[in-house]
Amino acid sequence: MRCTIILLAWLVSCGLVLGADVGKPRDFASAIEPIMANLRTAASYARTGNTALAQMESDEAMAAWKRLQETTAAGPLPPYVPAALAEFLTKGSEQLTAATRALDSGDNGGAGRELLSLRQSFHELRRSSGLYDLGDCVFEIAPAMEKLRVAATRFGEQPAPARAEDTVATASALRDRLQRCNDWASADVAEKSEFRRLIDGAVASSGEIAHAAMAGDGPLVHRYLIELQSYAQLLDFRYG
């Protein structure tokens, strides 16, 4: 009987130890990844006016963020500098709170800006820590896409040669960024049909919009601009 009791006690203690590890992130990367996914999804829902769904994603991110703060309080997580990581987590909590309040008040645009700023802070933290991967590269597609949007819109208003040159230059810059991201993709990601469809489609469209601008075809430039924006949003949603 005594042996049985001892065995049961040992099994229970093992179960408690294992249970304590359940849900505990192996490292910062594994903990932050689902949060970033929540933020991307929340921003997508906010952009399309699905406020209730955006709120659900934001709430999930907030709960996970609090758990992450508790985890990091127990000790630093390399390779991040403790002070920089602490500042990021504190500011991030404030930004998440601001995004949640914006959603609650129906300010989807404001919520989107807060979520984007938080994601920007994360990628800046990674860069300052010497980290870079496909997700960082994909996040940097947005600024290049915005420059092309501005140039293409101006060209559409007045298809002048000078404005065509701006469209061609910004399309070339976007194409370079897309090709760089393709190079950063790991072998398993690069071979996925979804990634190939998005990245190859975006690269092709960035070339076509330049050709349309050189031909002075405003409507065709607009068509490829819409297509490229869709590719950029999908790439960000899936791999950013």
C-alpha positions in Angstrom: 0.0 0.0 0.0 2.8 2.4 1.0 4.5 1.7 -2.4 1.3 2.4 -4.2 0.8 5.7 -2.4 4.4 6.7 -3.1 3.9 5.9 -6.8 0.7 7.8 -7.0 2.3 10.8 -5.3 5.1 10.7 -7.8 2.7 10.5 -10.8 0.8 13.5 -9.4 3.9 15.5 -8.9 5.0 14.7 -12.5 1.6 15.7 -13.7 1.9 19.0 -11.9 5.3 19.7 -13.3 4.1 18.9 -16.8 1.0 20.9 -16.3 3.0 23.9 -15.3 4.7 23.8 -18.7 1.5 23.5 -20.7 0.9 26.8 -22.5 4.3 28.1 -21.4 6.1 29.5 -24.5 9.4 27.8 -25.4 10.9 31.1 -26.2 9.8 34.7 -27.1 9.5 33.9 -30.8 7.0 31.1 -30.2 5.0 33.3 -27.8 4.9 36.4 -30.0 4.0 34.6 -33.2 0.3 34.0 -32.5 0.0 37.5 -31.1 1.3 39.0 -34.3 -1.2 36.8 -36.2 -4.0 38.2 -34.0 -2.8 41.8 -34.8 -2.7 41.2 -38.5 -6.2 39.6 -38.5 -7.6 42.3 -36.3 -6.2 45.0 -38.6 -7.7 43.2 -41.6 -11.1 43.0 -40.0 -10.9 46.6 -38.9 -10.0 47.7 -42.5 -13.1 45.8 -43.9 -15.4 47.1 -41.2 -15.9 43.8 -39.3 -15.5 45.5 -35.9 -16.8 42.7 -33.8 -14.4 40.2 -35.3 -11.6 42.7 -34.9 -12.5 43.1 -31.2 -12.3 39.3 -30.7 -8.8 39.2 -32.2 -7.7 42.2 -30.2 -8.9 40.7 -27.0 -7.1 37.5 -27.7 -3.9 39.4 -28.4 -4.3 41.4 -25.1 -4.7 38.2 -23.0 -1.7 36.6 -24.6 0.3 39.8 -24.2 -0.3 39.8 -20.5 0.9 36.2 -20.2 4.0 37.1 -22.2 4.7 40.0 -19.8 4.4 37.6 -16.8 6.8 35.2 -18.5 9.4 37.8 -19.3 9.2 39.1 -15.8 10.8 35.9 -14.6 13.9 36.6 -16.6 15.3 38.1 -19.8 14.7 36.3 -23.1 17.7 36.3 -25.4 18.7 37.7 -27.8 16.7 40.8 -26.8 18.2 43.4 -24.5 16.2 43.3 -21.3 15.6 47.0 -21.2 14.5 47.2 -24.9 12.2 44.2 -24.5 10.6 45.6 -21.3 10.0 48.9 -23.1 8.5 47.2 -26.1 6.1 45.1 -23.9 5.0 48.1 -21.8 4.4 50.3 -24.8 2.8 47.4 -26.7 0.3 46.9 -23.9 -0.6 50.6 -24.1 -1.1 50.4 -27.9 -3.2 47.3 -27.6 -5.4 49.1 -25.0 -5.7 52.1 -27.3 -6.6 49.9 -30.3 -9.3 48.2 -28.2 -10.8 51.5 -27.1 -10.8 52.7 -30.7 -12.7 49.6 -31.8 -15.1 50.0 -29.0 -15.9 53.5 -30.1 -16.2 52.5 -33.7 -12.9 54.2 -34.8 -11.6 51.4 -37.0 -9.1 53.7 -38.7 -7.6 54.7 -35.3 -7.5 51.0 -34.3 -5.7 50.1 -37.5 -3.1 52.8 -36.9 -2.4 51.6 -33.3 -2.1 48.0 -34.5 0.3 49.0 -37.3 2.4 51.0 -34.9 2.7 48.1 -32.6 3.8 45.8 -35.4 6.3 48.4 -36.5 7.7 48.4 -33.0 8.1 44.7 -33.0 10.1 44.7 -36.3 12.2 47.5 -35.0 13.0 45.5 -31.9 14.0 42.6 -34.0 16.3 44.7 -36.2 18.0 46.2 -33.2 18.6 42.7 -31.9 20.2 41.6 -35.2 17.2 39.5 -36.3 15.6 39.4 -39.8 13.5 36.9 -41.6 10.7 36.6 -44.2 8.2 38.2 -41.9 10.4 41.3 -41.5 10.8 41.5 -45.3 7.1 41.1 -46.0 6.3 43.8 -43.4 8.5 46.2 -45.4 6.5 45.7 -48.6 3.8 48.1 -47.4 5.9 51.3 -47.6 7.0 50.4 -51.1 3.4 49.6 -52.0 2.3 53.0 -50.7 4.9 54.9 -52.7 3.7 53.1 -55.8 0.0 53.8 -55.0 0.8 57.5 -54.7 2.7 57.6 -58.0 0.2 55.5 -59.9 -2.7 57.6 -58.6 -1.0 60.8 -59.7 -0.3 59.2 -63.1 -4.0 58.2 -63.4 -5.0 61.9 -62.8 -2.6 63.1 -65.5 -0.8 60.4 -67.6 2.2 62.6 -68.3 5.7 61.2 -69.1 7.2 62.5 -65.9 4.5 60.8 -63.8 5.0 57.6 -65.8 8.7 57.7 -64.8 7.7 57.9 -61.2 5.3 55.0 -61.6 8.0 52.9 -63.3 10.6 53.7 -60.6 8.3 52.9 -57.7 7.1 49.7 -59.4 10.8 48.7 -59.9 11.5 49.4 -56.2 8.5 47.2 -55.2 9.6 44.5 -57.5 13.0 44.5 -55.9 11.4 44.2 -52.5 9.3 41.3 -53.6 12.2 39.4 -55.1 14.2 40.0 -51.9 11.4 38.5 -49.9 11.3 35.5 -52.2 15.0 35.0 -51.5 14.4 35.2 -47.7 11.7 32.5 -47.8 12.8 29.2 -46.4 12.7 26.2 -48.7 9.5 24.8 -47.3 7.7 28.2 -47.6 9.1 28.9 -51.0 7.7 25.7 -52.4 4.2 26.2 -51.1 1.7 26.9 -53.9 0.1 29.7 -52.0 3.4 31.6 -51.5 4.4 31.0 -55.1 1.0 32.3 -56.4 1.2 35.4 -54.3 4.9 36.3 -54.7 5.1 35.4 -58.4 1.8 37.2 -59.1 2.9 40.3 -57.4 6.3 40.3 -59.2 4.6 39.9 -62.5 2.1 42.6 -61.8 4.8 45.0 -60.7 6.4 44.6 -64.1 3.0 45.0 -66.0 2.1 48.2 -64.2 5.4 49.7 -65.3 4.7 48.7 -68.9 1.2 50.1 -68.7 2.6 53.4 -67.4 5.2 53.6 -70.2 2.3 53.0 -72.7 0.3 55.8 -71.1 -2.6 53.5 -70.3 -4.1 55.1 -67.1 -7.0 52.6 -66.7 -4.6 49.6 -67.0 -2.3 51.1 -64.5 -5.2 51.4 -62.1 -6.2 47.8 -62.7 -2.7 46.6 -61.9 -2.5 48.8 -58.8 -5.6 47.2 -57.4 -4.2 43.8 -58.1 -0.9 44.6 -56.5 -2.6 46.0 -53.4 -4.5 42.7 -53.0 -1.3 40.7 -53.4 0.5 42.9 -50.8 -2.4 42.6 -48.3 -2.5 38.8 -48.7 1.3 38.5 -48.3 1.2 40.6 -45.2 -1.8 38.6 -43.8 -0.1 35.3 -44.3 3.6 35.9 -44.0 4.1 39.3 -42.4 
